[in-house]
Amino acid sequence: MLNSVVSARVESKACFATFVELKTRFYIAIKMKDRSKDSMMKAIKQVTACIPKGTFKTFTSDRGKKFLCWE
């Protein structure tokens, strides 16, 4: 499961990209500077670089604007 969590501070645009493996409930959070699609792609690349290849077969996400760049 892939999503973002927005800061409660109104003046801050920072948020976290959250990655949860549903079977084991393994949880990773990556801080992003904003909720843009570029920031989300950077977070996805960070996570996939530090996890063994083949661990992720698919990502499940909501339909938010930060996922518009996904192909």
ZADO-1210 file (C-alpha; in nm, 4 decimals, padded with zeros to 6 digits):
<atoms>
<atom x="00.0000" y="00.0000" z="00.0000" code="MET" pos="1"/>
<atom x="00.1425" y="00.3355" z="-00.1019" code="LEU" pos="2"/>
<atom x="00.0116" y="00.6706" z="00.0217" code="ASN" pos="3"/>
<atom x="00.1135" y="01.0074" z="00.1637" code="SER" pos="4"/>
<atom x="00.0604" y="01.1637" z="00.5051" code="VAL" pos="5"/>
<atom x="00.0372" y="01.5433" z="00.5184" code="VAL" pos="6"/>
<atom x="00.1799" y="01.7563" z="00.7983" code="SER" pos="7"/>
<atom x="-00.0695" y="01.9110" z="01.0412" code="ALA" pos="8"/>
<atom x="00.1233" y="02.2389" z="01.0207" code="ARG" pos="9"/>
<atom x="-00.0468" y="02.4646" z="00.7703" code="VAL" pos="10"/>
<atom x="00.2698" y="02.6548" z="00.6767" code="GLU" pos="11"/>
<atom x="00.4615" y="02.3353" z="00.6017" code="SER" pos="12"/>
<atom x="00.4263" y="02.1597" z="00.2662" code="LYS" pos="13"/>
<atom x="00.6311" y="01.8625" z="00.3846" code="ALA" pos="14"/>
<atom x="00.4743" y="01.5193" z="00.4049" code="CYS" pos="15"/>
<atom x="00.5657" y="01.1517" z="00.4232" code="PHE" pos="16"/>
<atom x="00.5380" y="00.8866" z="00.1554" code="ALA" pos="17"/>
<atom x="00.4291" y="00.5702" z="00.3325" code="THR" pos="18"/>
<atom x="00.4897" y="00.2168" z="00.2091" code="PHE" pos="19"/>
<atom x="00.3225" y="-00.0782" z="00.3837" code="VAL" pos="20"/>
<atom x="00.3645" y="-00.4453" z="00.2965" code="GLU" pos="21"/>
<atom x="00.0159" y="-00.5733" z="00.3766" code="LEU" pos="22"/>
<atom x="00.0962" y="-00.9340" z="00.4702" code="LYS" pos="23"/>
<atom x="00.3751" y="-00.8590" z="00.7209" code="THR" pos="24"/>
<atom x="00.2719" y="-00.4965" z="00.7916" code="ARG" pos="25"/>
<atom x="00.6317" y="-00.3854" z="00.7293" code="PHE" pos="26"/>
<atom x="00.6176" y="-00.0038" z="00.7234" code="TYR" pos="27"/>
<atom x="00.8527" y="00.2523" z="00.5655" code="ILE" pos="28"/>
<atom x="00.8048" y="00.6307" z="00.5705" code="ALA" pos="29"/>
<atom x="01.0109" y="00.8657" z="00.3525" code="ILE" pos="30"/>
<atom x="00.9991" y="01.2422" z="00.4114" code="LYS" pos="31"/>
<atom x="00.9092" y="01.4443" z="00.1005" code="MET" pos="32"/>
<atom x="00.9455" y="01.8208" z="00.0547" code="LYS" pos="33"/>
<atom x="00.5937" y="01.8485" z="-00.0917" code="ASP" pos="34"/>
<atom x="00.3099" y="01.6370" z="-00.2384" code="ARG" pos="35"/>
<atom x="00.4207" y="01.6697" z="-00.5999" code="SER" pos="36"/>
<atom x="00.4509" y="01.3774" z="-00.8380" code="LYS" pos="37"/>
<atom x="00.8263" y="01.4395" z="-00.8667" code="ASP" pos="38"/>
<atom x="00.8703" y="01.4113" z="-00.4897" code="SER" pos="39"/>
<atom x="00.6682" y="01.0888" z="-00.4860" code="MET" pos="40"/>
<atom x="00.8757" y="00.9367" z="-00.7675" code="MET" pos="41"/>
<atom x="01.1926" y="01.0276" z="-00.5769" code="LYS" pos="42"/>
<atom x="01.0550" y="00.8539" z="-00.2646" code="ALA" pos="43"/>
<atom x="00.9568" y="00.5435" z="-00.4649" code="ILE" pos="44"/>
<atom x="01.3071" y="00.5256" z="-00.6129" code="LYS" pos="45"/>
<atom x="01.4598" y="00.5602" z="-00.2635" code="GLN" pos="46"/>
<atom x="01.2536" y="00.2708" z="-00.1293" code="VAL" pos="47"/>
<atom x="01.3090" y="00.0412" z="-00.4255" code="THR" pos="48"/>
<atom x="01.6853" y="00.1084" z="-00.4111" code="ALA" pos="49"/>
<atom x="01.7194" y="-00.0063" z="-00.0480" code="CYS" pos="50"/>
<atom x="01.4902" y="-00.3130" z="-00.0642" code="ILE" pos="51"/>
<atom x="01.6145" y="-00.6377" z="-00.2279" code="PRO" pos="52"/>
<atom x="01.5244" y="-00.6688" z="-00.5958" code="LYS" pos="53"/>
<atom x="01.2064" y="-00.8682" z="-00.6547" code="GLY" pos="54"/>
<atom x="01.0552" y="-00.7797" z="-00.3158" code="THR" pos="55"/>
<atom x="00.7937" y="-00.5516" z="-00.4704" code="PHE" pos="56"/>
<atom x="00.5784" y="-00.7057" z="-00.7403" code="LYS" pos="57"/>
<atom x="00.3108" y="-00.4329" z="-00.7411" code="THR" pos="58"/>
<atom x="00.2189" y="-00.1097" z="-00.5646" code="PHE" pos="59"/>
<atom x="-00.1372" y="-00.0295" z="-00.4580" code="THR" pos="60"/>
<atom x="-00.2121" y="00.3410" z="-00.4278" code="SER" pos="61"/>
<atom x="-00.5036" y="00.5783" z="-00.4126" code="ASP" pos="62"/>
<atom x="-00.5883" y="00.8016" z="-00.7089" code="ARG" pos="63"/>
<atom x="-00.4226" y="01.1189" z="-00.5790" code="GLY" pos="64"/>
<atom x="-00.2569" y="01.3809" z="-00.7999" code="LYS" pos="65"/>
<atom x="00.0878" y="01.2700" z="-00.6831" code="LYS" pos="66"/>
<atom x="00.0438" y="00.9476" z="-00.8823" code="PHE" pos="67"/>
<atom x="-00.0361" y="01.1138" z="-01.2162" code="LEU" pos="68"/>
<atom x="00.3157" y="01.0404" z="-01.3419" code="CYS" pos="69"/>
<atom x="00.2816" y="00.6646" z="-01.2891" code="TRP" pos="70"/>
<atom x="00.2905" y="00.4588" z="-01.6107" code="GLU" pos="71"/>
</atoms>
